[in-house]
C-alpha cells in the first residue's frame, strides 16, 4: 500500500516549527517503549536501559512524564507455551501479569509509580503496561494520553517509523515522514497478542479521536531527545 506523499513536507515543516516553540514549556508526555527494543527472552536488556534511564531522568526534571512498556520476546515465547492449554482471553491476562513485571522494574529504576489501572494515574511519574485484554501496550499508552490530555505521545519501536509496506518483509518499503490523523485508518488491523501491528487498533482510534500528536520512532533513546529538539527522526502523526 502506497500513500500519497505530496504536500507532507510542507505540513511537517509547519508542525515542526510549532513543536519546537512549545517544547520550551512544561508538557505532559507519554512514552511507549516497545518490548521489541527493550526486553529480551530472559528479561530487560541491561545495555538498553543503561542508555534509556538517563534520558528519561533528564526529561522528567522538566516535563510531566508517563511511561508504558511492552513485553517483547519473553511474552511471545510465554504465549506460545500456554496457548494450547487455556483460552485466548485467559492467556492475555497471564501475559499482562508478565508486562506488569517490566513496568514495576522500570518504575523502581526511575523512582516512579507503577500503575496497573488507568484510574491510578496522578501527577507523579507513572509507569504502566497492559491494562486489559484486547489491545497492545500501544493502546494503553494512547488511553493514558487521552486521560491526561497529553501534549505528545512517543511510540518507540524496532523500526524507524511507519512505512508504506512491511519493512521487515519488503526492504524497499518507504518511510512515511508525516501522516494525518485520517491517514491512520490505512494501518488499522485486527490483532492478537504480540501481533497487533505497528500501532494497534485501539491506539489508532484514540489518537485520531483526540488528535494526539504522535511520533513513531526507532527505540534508540537519542531519538527521544531529537523529537524534543524539534526534529523528526521517524514518522509524525498530526
DRENDO-1510 file (C-alpha; in Angstrom, 1 decimal, always signed):
<recs>
REC; n; res; u; v; w
REC; 1; UNK; +0.0; +0.0; +0.0 .
REC; 2; UNK; +1.5; +3.3; -1.1 .
REC; 3; UNK; +0.2; +6.5; +0.3 .
REC; 4; UNK; +0.5; +9.9; -1.4 .
REC; 5; UNK; +3.4; +12.0; -0.1 .
REC; 6; UNK; +2.7; +15.2; -1.9 .
REC; 7; UNK; +2.3; +18.2; +0.5 .
REC; 8; UNK; +3.6; +16.3; +3.6 .
REC; 9; UNK; +7.0; +18.1; +3.7 .
REC; 10; UNK; +5.3; +21.5; +3.8 .
REC; 11; UNK; +2.9; +20.4; +6.5 .
REC; 12; UNK; +5.6; +18.8; +8.6 .
REC; 13; UNK; +7.8; +21.9; +8.5 .
REC; 14; UNK; +4.9; +23.9; +9.9 .
REC; 15; UNK; +4.3; +21.3; +12.6 .
REC; 16; UNK; +8.0; +21.1; +13.4 .
REC; 17; UNK; +8.2; +24.9; +13.9 .
REC; 18; UNK; +5.2; +24.7; +16.2 .
REC; 19; UNK; +6.6; +21.8; +18.2 .
REC; 20; UNK; +10.0; +23.5; +18.6 .
REC; 21; UNK; +8.4; +26.5; +20.2 .
REC; 22; UNK; +6.2; +24.6; +22.6 .
REC; 23; UNK; +8.9; +22.3; +23.8 .
REC; 24; UNK; +10.4; +25.1; +25.9 .
REC; 25; UNK; +7.3; +24.8; +28.1 .
REC; 26; UNK; +6.4; +22.1; +30.6 .
REC; 27; UNK; +4.4; +19.4; +28.8 .
REC; 28; UNK; +2.6; +16.2; +29.5 .
REC; 29; UNK; +4.5; +13.5; +27.6 .
REC; 30; UNK; +3.6; +9.8; +27.2 .
REC; 31; UNK; +6.4; +7.5; +26.0 .
REC; 32; UNK; +5.6; +3.9; +24.9 .
REC; 33; UNK; +8.7; +1.7; +25.0 .
REC; 34; UNK; +8.3; -1.2; +22.7 .
REC; 35; UNK; +9.2; -4.6; +24.2 .
REC; 36; UNK; +11.0; -5.4; +20.9 .
REC; 37; UNK; +13.7; -2.9; +21.7 .
REC; 38; UNK; +13.9; -3.2; +25.5 .
REC; 39; UNK; +13.0; -6.8; +26.5 .
REC; 40; UNK; +14.8; -10.0; +25.5 .
REC; 41; UNK; +13.7; -13.6; +26.1 .
REC; 42; UNK; +15.3; -13.5; +29.5 .
REC; 43; UNK; +14.1; -10.1; +30.6 .
REC; 44; UNK; +15.1; -6.4; +30.4 .
REC; 45; UNK; +18.2; -5.6; +28.3 .
REC; 46; UNK; +20.7; -4.0; +30.7 .
REC; 47; UNK; +22.6; -2.3; +27.8 .
REC; 48; UNK; +19.4; -0.7; +26.6 .
REC; 49; UNK; +18.3; +0.6; +30.0 .
REC; 50; UNK; +21.8; +2.0; +30.7 .
REC; 51; UNK; +21.2; +4.4; +27.8 .
REC; 52; UNK; +17.4; +4.9; +28.3 .
REC; 53; UNK; +17.2; +5.7; +32.0 .
REC; 54; UNK; +19.5; +8.8; +32.0 .
REC; 55; UNK; +17.4; +10.2; +29.1 .
REC; 56; UNK; +14.1; +9.6; +30.9 .
REC; 57; UNK; +15.6; +11.1; +34.1 .
REC; 58; UNK; +16.6; +14.2; +32.2 .
REC; 59; UNK; +13.1; +14.6; +30.7 .
REC; 60; UNK; +11.2; +14.1; +34.0 .
REC; 61; UNK; +13.1; +17.0; +35.5 .
REC; 62; UNK; +11.3; +19.3; +33.0 .
REC; 63; UNK; +8.1; +17.7; +31.9 .
REC; 64; UNK; +5.3; +15.5; +33.3 .
REC; 65; UNK; +6.3; +12.1; +32.1 .
REC; 66; UNK; +4.2; +9.0; +31.8 .
REC; 67; UNK; +5.7; +5.7; +30.5 .
REC; 68; UNK; +4.3; +2.5; +29.1 .
REC; 69; UNK; +6.5; -0.5; +28.4 .
REC; 70; UNK; +5.8; -3.6; +26.3 .
REC; 71; UNK; +6.5; -7.2; +26.7 .
REC; 72; UNK; +8.9; -8.2; +23.9 .
REC; 73; UNK; +10.2; -11.7; +23.2 .
REC; 74; UNK; +9.6; -13.0; +26.7 .
REC; 75; UNK; +5.8; -12.6; +26.3 .
REC; 76; UNK; +5.8; -14.1; +22.8 .
REC; 77; UNK; +7.7; -17.2; +24.0 .
REC; 78; UNK; +5.4; -17.5; +27.0 .
REC; 79; UNK; +2.3; -17.2; +25.0 .
REC; 80; UNK; +3.4; -20.0; +22.7 .
REC; 81; UNK; +3.9; -22.2; +25.7 .
REC; 82; UNK; +0.5; -21.7; +27.2 .
REC; 83; UNK; -1.9; -21.1; +24.2 .
REC; 84; UNK; -2.9; -24.7; +23.8 .
REC; 85; UNK; -3.9; -25.1; +27.5 .
REC; 86; UNK; -6.1; -22.1; +28.3 .
REC; 87; UNK; -8.5; -19.8; +26.4 .
REC; 88; UNK; -7.2; -16.8; +24.4 .
REC; 89; UNK; -8.6; -14.3; +27.0 .
REC; 90; UNK; -7.1; -16.1; +29.9 .
REC; 91; UNK; -3.7; -16.2; +28.1 .
REC; 92; UNK; -3.8; -12.5; +27.7 .
REC; 93; UNK; -4.4; -12.0; +31.4 .
REC; 94; UNK; -1.3; -14.1; +32.1 .
REC; 95; UNK; +0.7; -12.0; +29.6 .
REC; 96; UNK; -0.5; -8.8; +31.3 .
REC; 97; UNK; +1.0; -10.1; +34.6 .
REC; 98; UNK; +4.3; -10.5; +32.8 .
REC; 99; UNK; +4.0; -7.0; +31.5 .
REC; 100; UNK; +3.5; -5.7; +35.0 .
REC; 101; UNK; +6.9; -7.1; +36.0 .
REC; 102; UNK; +8.5; -5.0; +33.3 .
REC; 103; UNK; +6.6; -1.8; +34.3 .
REC; 104; UNK; +7.3; -2.4; +38.0 .
REC; 105; UNK; +11.0; -2.8; +37.3 .
REC; 106; UNK; +11.2; +0.5; +35.3 .
REC; 107; UNK; +9.1; +2.4; +37.9 .
REC; 108; UNK; +11.6; +1.4; +40.6 .
REC; 109; UNK; +14.5; +2.3; +38.4 .
REC; 110; UNK; +13.1; +5.8; +37.8 .
REC; 111; UNK; +11.8; +6.3; +41.4 .
REC; 112; UNK; +8.3; +6.5; +39.8 .
REC; 113; UNK; +5.0; +4.9; +40.5 .
REC; 114; UNK; +3.9; +1.5; +39.0 .
REC; 115; UNK; +0.2; +1.5; +38.0 .
REC; 116; UNK; -1.9; -1.4; +36.8 .
REC; 117; UNK; -5.2; +0.5; +36.2 .
REC; 118; UNK; -5.9; +3.7; +34.3 .
REC; 119; UNK; -7.7; +5.3; +37.3 .
REC; 120; UNK; -4.4; +5.1; +39.3 .
REC; 121; UNK; -2.9; +7.9; +37.3 .
REC; 122; UNK; -1.8; +11.1; +39.0 .
REC; 123; UNK; +0.8; +13.8; +38.5 .
REC; 124; UNK; +3.8; +11.6; +39.5 .
REC; 125; UNK; +6.0; +9.7; +37.1 .
REC; 126; UNK; +3.6; +6.8; +36.4 .
REC; 127; UNK; +4.8; +3.6; +34.6 .
REC; 128; UNK; +2.3; +1.2; +33.2 .
REC; 129; UNK; +2.0; -1.7; +30.7 .
REC; 130; UNK; -1.1; -3.8; +29.9 .
REC; 131; UNK; -4.5; -2.8; +31.4 .
REC; 132; UNK; -6.8; -5.4; +29.9 .
REC; 133; UNK; -7.0; -8.0; +27.1 .
REC; 134; UNK; -7.9; -7.0; +23.5 .
REC; 135; UNK; -5.2; -4.4; +22.8 .
REC; 136; UNK; -1.4; -4.0; +23.0 .
REC; 137; UNK; +0.5; -1.6; +25.2 .
REC; 138; UNK; +0.2; +1.0; +22.3 .
REC; 139; UNK; -3.4; +1.1; +23.3 .
REC; 140; UNK; -2.5; +1.5; +27.0 .
REC; 141; UNK; -0.3; +4.5; +26.1 .
REC; 142; UNK; -3.0; +6.1; +23.9 .
REC; 143; UNK; -5.5; +5.7; +26.7 .
REC; 144; UNK; -3.2; +7.4; +29.2 .
REC; 145; UNK; -2.5; +10.2; +26.6 .
REC; 146; UNK; -6.3; +10.7; +26.3 .
REC; 147; UNK; -6.9; +10.6; +30.0 .
REC; 148; UNK; -4.3; +13.3; +30.8 .
REC; 149; UNK; -4.8; +15.3; +27.7 .
REC; 150; UNK; -1.2; +14.7; +26.7 .
REC; 151; UNK; +0.8; +17.2; +24.6 .
REC; 152; UNK; +2.8; +14.5; +23.0 .
REC; 153; UNK; +2.9; +10.7; +22.5 .
REC; 154; UNK; +6.1; +8.9; +21.5 .
REC; 155; UNK; +6.0; +5.3; +20.4 .
REC; 156; UNK; +9.4; +3.6; +20.4 .
REC; 157; UNK; +9.7; +0.6; +18.2 .
REC; 158; UNK; +12.3; -1.6; +16.4 .
REC; 159; UNK; +11.9; +0.1; +13.0 .
REC; 160; UNK; +12.4; +3.7; +12.0 .
REC; 161; UNK; +8.7; +4.7; +11.9 .
REC; 162; UNK; +5.7; +3.8; +9.8 .
REC; 163; UNK; +6.3; +2.6; +6.2 .
REC; 164; UNK; +4.0; +2.2; +3.2 .
REC; 165; UNK; +4.6; -1.6; +3.5 .
REC; 166; UNK; +6.0; -4.1; +6.0 .
REC; 167; UNK; +9.7; -3.1; +6.1 .
REC; 168; UNK; +10.6; -6.5; +7.7 .
REC; 169; UNK; +9.3; -8.2; +4.6 .
REC; 170; UNK; +9.9; -5.6; +1.9 .
REC; 171; UNK; +13.3; -3.8; +2.2 .
REC; 172; UNK; +12.1; -1.4; -0.5 .
REC; 173; UNK; +9.3; +0.0; +1.7 .
REC; 174; UNK; +9.3; +3.8; +2.0 .
REC; 175; UNK; +9.4; +5.5; +5.4 .
REC; 176; UNK; +6.4; +7.9; +5.7 .
REC; 177; UNK; +7.7; +11.0; +7.5 .
REC; 178; UNK; +4.2; +12.5; +8.1 .
REC; 179; UNK; +0.7; +11.1; +8.4 .
REC; 180; UNK; -2.5; +12.9; +9.0 .
REC; 181; UNK; -4.9; +11.6; +11.6 .
REC; 182; UNK; -7.2; +10.4; +8.9 .
REC; 183; UNK; -4.5; +8.5; +7.1 .
REC; 184; UNK; -4.0; +6.3; +10.2 .
REC; 185; UNK; -7.1; +4.4; +9.1 .
REC; 186; UNK; -5.0; +2.8; +6.4 .
REC; 187; UNK; -3.0; +1.0; +9.1 .
REC; 188; UNK; -5.8; -0.3; +11.3 .
REC; 189; UNK; -6.0; -4.1; +11.6 .
REC; 190; UNK; -7.4; -6.7; +13.9 .
REC; 191; UNK; -4.7; -8.2; +16.0 .
REC; 192; UNK; -3.8; -10.8; +18.6 .
REC; 193; UNK; -1.2; -10.9; +21.4 .
REC; 194; UNK; +2.2; -9.9; +20.1 .
REC; 195; UNK; +0.7; -9.3; +16.6 .
REC; 196; UNK; -1.2; -6.0; +16.8 .
REC; 197; UNK; +0.7; -4.2; +14.0 .
REC; 198; UNK; +2.9; -1.1; +14.1 .
REC; 199; UNK; +0.1; +0.7; +16.1 .
REC; 200; UNK; -2.8; -1.3; +17.4 .
REC; 201; UNK; -6.4; -0.6; +16.5 .
REC; 202; UNK; -7.4; +1.0; +19.9 .
REC; 203; UNK; -4.4; +3.3; +19.7 .
REC; 204; UNK; -5.2; +4.4; +16.2 .
REC; 205; UNK; -8.8; +5.2; +17.1 .
REC; 206; UNK; -7.8; +7.0; +20.3 .
REC; 207; UNK; -5.1; +9.1; +18.6 .
REC; 208; UNK; -7.4; +10.0; +15.8 .
REC; 209; UNK; -10.4; +10.8; +18.1 .
REC; 210; UNK; -8.4; +13.1; +20.4 .
REC; 211; UNK; -5.9; +14.4; +17.8 .
REC; 212; UNK; -2.9; +13.4; +19.9 .
REC; 213; UNK; +0.3; +14.5; +18.2 .
REC; 214; UNK; +2.3; +11.3; +18.0 .
REC; 215; UNK; +5.8; +10.3; +16.9 .
REC; 216; UNK; +6.6; +6.7; +15.9 .
REC; 217; UNK; +10.4; +6.4; +16.1 .
REC; 218; UNK; +13.2; +3.9; +16.4 .
REC; 219; UNK; +13.8; +3.0; +20.0 .
REC; 220; UNK; +17.3; +4.4; +20.3 .
REC; 221; UNK; +16.9; +6.8; +23.3 .
REC; 222; UNK; +18.7; +9.6; +21.5 .
REC; 223; UNK; +15.7; +9.8; +19.2 .
REC; 224; UNK; +13.5; +10.9; +22.1 .
REC; 225; UNK; +15.8; +13.9; +22.6 .
REC; 226; UNK; +15.7; +14.6; +18.9 .
REC; 227; UNK; +11.9; +14.9; +19.0 .
REC; 228; UNK; +12.1; +17.3; +21.9 .
REC; 229; UNK; +14.6; +19.4; +20.0 .
REC; 230; UNK; +12.2; +19.8; +17.1 .
REC; 231; UNK; +13.5; +17.0; +14.8 .
REC; 232; UNK; +11.5; +14.2; +13.2 .
REC; 233; UNK; +13.6; +11.0; +13.3 .
REC; 234; UNK; +10.7; +8.9; +12.3 .
REC; 235; UNK; +7.0; +9.4; +11.5 .
REC; 236; UNK; +4.9; +12.3; +12.9 .
REC; 237; UNK; +1.2; +12.0; +13.1 .
REC; 238; UNK; -0.8; +15.2; +13.4 .
</recs>
